[in-house]
Amino acid sequence: MHTFAELMIVLIILLDMALAVTGSLSSCIRLVAAQGVVAGLLPLLAAGGATHTRALVFAAVIITLKGVVFPWLLLRARDRSGARKDVEPLISYPASILLCLGAFIASSWLGSRLPLPESGVAWTVPASLATIFTGFLLITTRSKAITQVLGYLVIENGIYIFGLALFVEQPMLVELAILLDVFVAVFVMGIAIFHISREFDHIDTAELSELNDWRRGEYGK
Amino acid sequence: MPLFLLSFLLLLCGAALPLLLWRRPLAAQRSAVCCAVAASAVGLVPVLRVLFTGVPASFSFPWSVPLASFSLLLDPLSALFAVPLLLLTGLAAVYGAGYLAACAGKKPLALAWAAFNLLTASMLLVFSAANAVLFLLGWELMAAASFLLVLFEHEREQARKAGFIYLAAGGTGALLLLGLFLLLGAGAPSMDFSDFRVPSGGAATAAFLLALGGFGLKAGFIPLHVWLPEAHPAAPSHVSAVMSGIMIKTGLYGIIRVLGLLKPWPEWWGWLLLGLGLVSCLGGALFALAQHELKRVLAYSSIENVGIILLALGLGVVAAACGAHQLASLAFAGALLHVFNHALFKGLLFMGAGAVLHGTGTGELEALGGLSKRMPAAAAFFMAGSAAACALPPLNGFAGEFLVYLGALRALNSPGSVALAGVLAGLALAAAGAVAAAAFTRAAGTAFLGEPRTERAAGAHAPGPLMAVPMFLLALLCLLSGLAAPLLLGPLSAAVSAGFGGYYGFAAGLEAMGPFLYISAAALCLLGLIALAAAKRRAFLGGRQPASGVTWDCGYAAPTARMQYGASSFAQPLTDFFQPLLRKLGQYPVISEYFPAKASFSTEAQAVFYNSVYTPAAVRLRDLAYRFSWLQHGRLQLYIMYIVVTLIGLLLWKL
């Protein structure tokens, strides 16, 4: 039964790689949604058939949110903001994928060093760490606000999988809390994106540096 | 202990209620004052019980904050600090009700009162916390609440500057304290004070220096005093009374606690304390003499008094390190007694200054004059406070200093270094007392005696009963605690025992009893003589009215108020002598014609340390910080990357 779960893990890692090189904003949103759905299915597969009703309900909620609600919100935000349709990376795509691969290697090493209980599914910890790193990569190297939301969601997927490694039996409360966090954060960021695009006519966060208070010209006056 | 907790609860209610009633400022004020007074009355019961029985009370409450426990310990030392705190805040709240009534509608009174009660509660927490995290929580709350109160008149630029300096000093102090507690708590099973391992050697020295810096920034001795003369005058007067009377004592409380923990003391710690105390009692008195604003005079006088307390602590530590334990006990008792006494008389003085500000709208000494005719009661109270601050018997300022003098005189018979410390302490106390007497004669004389110098002073009105009654009570307490000094020795020796060790408390009580009885007897004789003289005068007058004439006539044909001695001219001989230290800026007229011509004269007291030490240092620091401004570019992505890199670094470090 774990074979399926391990296949899913591989899928998640592949989705990380795909996210690092995808240039189109809408594909990015769809990839993140797909990753969310896969992550939501994982606990069902890892539990090996004997699932509780509450786990099923929980997985359904997660999959609905990550697979349907979030992508819908984000696609709508993309359309409304009238921004360019690509992710506008600050570093080149080859550099992104190299960094992503490096992150995967680092997470494999880290995963072997972390003192964690053995979970039945192989590669859970490295995959979750790699996903978290990919999320950070999206946040730090893409200039649009919307990609930051995406990065945040990817990090959440990573934490979700990590939680799976730790609490195979009772992931419920922990993840509900995280999910609530993310849900609020997506809304807040959605509003923030709306405001950024209204005030500055675009959603490029780099322009926020206009607001910084260390202006060289004014120093010492 | 339940009553003590009830007092906390009342104070928290007093902080919350005004915010709920913020639409009706006077109702908010009334609720806050009632809560503050009730909290004082309720809190004084357990505190006095601990102080007089000497049996500590403790309380512990499970708390989920990491490393912290909500444990309170009220021992006689805490109680000795908590008594003036509760007395002064209760009276200051009543006074504040009269003082701030005129601001209703113009100022956010609700916020000010919430901050006031929060300040009281946080100080109570500081004095009773038995856990380092809880202590720091109270410490930071205290800084935040008092910061809000310093900014009460934020439309004045001076108040904003004061607020900024205050915030910077508070932050630096808290940082040092964090270091101190980390050092003391390293390896201890919990952050409770009772669990701290006593460090030795270099670690003990580091802890002592961190405590001296961190607590010293709150205590405000020279050279860590720069925020004090800015912040205390900026706050409303009843808050200045609390800040100067008791808040700076939280710093001294911390230093005493750390000293109590880090025994045995090396001799040089004592010399360091003695030196700092010497510099700040002399410097504070001198700078007080040069100030032009009434509340600034009082603020510098607070620096002087903190210096006196520190001097006594230093003398005690030197003596204890050299084995002269009786002498040390006298010095410690003097320090603690002066803590109590200074709170009373400095509270009274700031309230008096507040009455002047309230009645005339200005605290500039050169604009006042003749106020004793316009507000006789306030003038009498202020002069009583001044006499106490100059350490004149029978008022209470004398008692604490007398113990230190006694210790200093005893020291002359002791081995070399103790004798030297005694000589230094005695000389410094005497010199500072003389200069302080000059400063208070100048301040009280210029403001209250003579003729009004301006229209504002001429049109002054007397403070209402809400302001006058607390001042009267404080003046009465100043007199009574001076007269009843022998009765205070029991609680005092309990506090010395709790702070420094059982032996010192016992010896202090024994050593000081005899002299105190003599003093009280002499003071009662003095009062009797005064009463006798008053009765005689009454009898001589026999119901006739004494004639009254013009003040300051001096034989001039047409004297004007401007011919009086002013604040600057009164102090000029002394301030000129100390010009190298004071660095007054001034313009003096040069007389070159035979006939009178228009001339002008001005002097300005400088904040010497602020201008010549701290400002250049701050400029250096800013230049240094500017080198790193490339880190501060405003790009969101890179900021997040800093966080990620830090997190990964921490993860790798912990692996």
Boltz contact constraints between the chains, C-beta under 6 A:
constraints:
  - contact:
      token1: [A, 113]
      token2: [B, 655]
      max_distance: 6.0
  - contact:
      token1: [A, 136]
      token2: [B, 644]
      max_distance: 6.0
  - contact:
      token1: [A, 139]
      token2: [B, 640]
      max_distance: 6.0
  - contact:
      token1: [A, 140]
      token2: [B, 637]
      max_distance: 6.0
  - contact:
      token1: [A, 140]
      token2: [B, 640]
      max_distance: 6.0
  - contact:
      token1: [A, 140]
      token2: [B, 641]
      max_distance: 6.0
  - contact:
      token1: [A, 205]
      token2: [B, 636]
      max_distance: 6.0
  - contact:
      token1: [A, 208]
      token2: [B, 636]
      max_distance: 6.0
  - contact:
      token1: [A, 209]
      token2: [B, 634]
      max_distance: 6.0
  - contact:
      token1: [A, 209]
      token2: [B, 635]
      max_distance: 6.0
  - contact:
      token1: [A, 212]
      token2: [B, 634]
      max_distance: 6.0
  - contact:
      token1: [A, 214]
      token2: [B, 629]
      max_distance: 6.0
  - contact:
      token1: [A, 214]
      token2: [B, 632]
      max_distance: 6.0
